[in-house]
Amino acid sequence: MKIDIPDSVKYIIAQLEDAGYEAWAVGGCVRDSLMGREPKDWDITTSALPEQTKGIFRRTIDTGIAHGTVTVMLDGIGYETTTYRIDGKYSDSRHPDSIEFTRSLNEDLKRRDFTINAMAYSDTKGLVDLFGGASDLKNRIIRCVGDPSERFAEDALRILRAIRFSAQLGFEVDPHTMKAAARLRNKLKKISAERIHSELDKTLMSPHPDKFRLIHSSGIDGVILPELADRIQKDPSLLKKLCDTLLSAPQNGHIRWAALISISGGSIDILKRLKFDNNSLHIISELLRLEKTPLTGLSDAEMRHVMNNAGAAGMPLLFDYRQTMYPDTDLTASKEQYGAILKRGECTCIKDLAVNGRDLLGVGVPSGADVGNMLRLLLKAVLDDPSLNKKELLLEKAVQIRG
């Protein structure tokens, strides 16, 4: 079985082998190559100790030297090169308490999560596949290396990773593996919110976000998304609605997360608990706030008010979100109307007004909050009638309002 390895990876493997060590491409890059996909990264495993690897290459970075990982830099690109190791106990259900370097590739592969990620390859020695990873790739199965209960007990995040790989690759999760995930789901309580967020996000953003159903069927949602679990428990039809909606939604994280929150009947507090960044929180909150705002059958003035409410840059996202949540709605005319308003250059926000705060101060508007209030009043008038957006007219109107 031949894999096309980049010249830089061949070079690293050859240099290690010439120095008397074993070296292989390993993990996801081997998996992706066997699937005919271009790997994003190439990782290398070797019998060389970190200091020995550093002695062979001119430029290296100690990215994870405590765990045996040295990044070899070639032409500005980094290649993680990790010593064969055996992991100790996982008392925190996430990281090994200790590691032991070994001279055995087999021992190193045994510690990995899934069979499809536990293969190694070199041009000189071919493919090493101790656990049937190539067969599982062919049969489109996600299966743990060895006993899945042991793998999940070591690192509970692997529970979500199994579902994430299923969603990204369109594979099924092996029933034995899935049963172990359900049985050990409470160990996810030990995993950080940021890690859970990352795996859920990758699942939602995958080509098969409907695999989210596994999170419910296994009871995992009761641990990490109790609001969703409770809602589906009361109305089981919501699970199909959620999966269908996610599957039809544009591949946009803000839209897919907003859909999940909306259908689950939850609140933005779910996202706060999962440590979303403030910008994402704001955008998703706005989509939820505007979900039922009328977008069809509007006058131009009404459309300008909606554009102001959503922010001009937010309208395309709002259209996509509305189409996701209400797929039978025809938004063609509304999108054309929105485009025409943009093309005419009509004012839809304060920064597009023909006057600014300094202009208002010049006609006697008191500084401070009064300036902001006046700008909002003038904007409302311009949204109703864009012909008013001329400096002399707006200053005259400001004087009239003050009077």
Phi, psi and omega in degrees: 000120187254131176243137180275100182268137176302151182303323181295322179289319175302319181297314181297314179298316182296319180296319179293318180293320179298333179275001176098012181249162171275152177202142184213149162286142188214153170082225188299328180292325176290315178304308183296322179297319179293336179272357182080017178258152178277118181297143175284323182224154175242116178256147183235138174243146188211156174280348180290139174288159182308315181294328178290320176298316181296331180284344183270326188251147186292320183229120178223160177233134179279077185282330180202051190296332179296333177255014174091010186257125173238134177265119178271125182262124176226120179054040177080002180248137182262140178233112181292126182236114191239135178291141173310137181212162172242129180275143175278203180293151177248082185287338181259010180059027180213310184236145177292140178294331181206163174228157178228124177288147183222162176263007186252117174299321181301317179296322179294317181291330181297334184276354187280166192283300187239152184303323183288346178255007187244036177245148179232153184211143167216153180298327185279331186243352177081206186265134170251116184223087186281340192238015176079030181296319180296321177294319179294326174298314181297321182270000175060056183232137170262119184219138180291152170286123179069218184281116182297329178297321177293317182297317182286329177292325178294311184219102185294338179298336178300335177301311179286329178295325178299316179290322179297315177296323177301318181287319182290323185260347183075027181265165171266150175271129178308132184306319179297319178294318182293322179295320178295321178299316180294320183292326185255015186302330182294343177292344177295343177297339180273351185271141182295151179300323181298319179292318178297316177304313183299315181291319178296320181296317178296325177292313181294328183270004182281170175292346182230062182295345177294347173296352175305337180301332179294330179294327177276314184298335179270353183081005181295326181297331178296338180268317188252339179221065185300330179299316180293317180301316181295319182294317180290327177300321180283328181221087184303336181294341182294333180296315178296319179300316181297312182295319179296320181294315179298322183291327182270347184287150172303155182281067181232123184298321181297318181292315184291322177291321177298320178297318179297315180296316182298311184290327180283350182069016181275193181230176179297346178299332176301315182289326176296320179296328180272009173064043174292151176288159186297323181296316178295320177302317181295313183296314181294320177300319180294319178298318180293320180296323186264007188305321184254012176295129180302135177237351182246153178067028183266150168286166178299322179297317179296321178295321178297322178295319177296318179299320177294319182295320183273338191086129186306320180290341182271350184296314178303320179293320179296319177300315181295320180294316179299318179295327178293314185280332181229074189297341180275355181281131178267110183257010185303309182295323181294321178294322178294319178297315177301314180298322180293322178295318177297317182297323179285350178071029182287146182290128176230006178206163187302321184294343179268359177295151180283357176234160175229183183300323180295321178298319182292322176300326181293339178253019170097006177288126181299146180291164179096217185298331182297327179294314179298318179297319180294318178300321179292321178295318179293322178297317179302318180295321181288326176297323178288323183218094184297344179292345179283351186280064173231142190303312184295323180292319182289323177293322177297318180294323178297319178295320179296318180296318179296322181291000000 
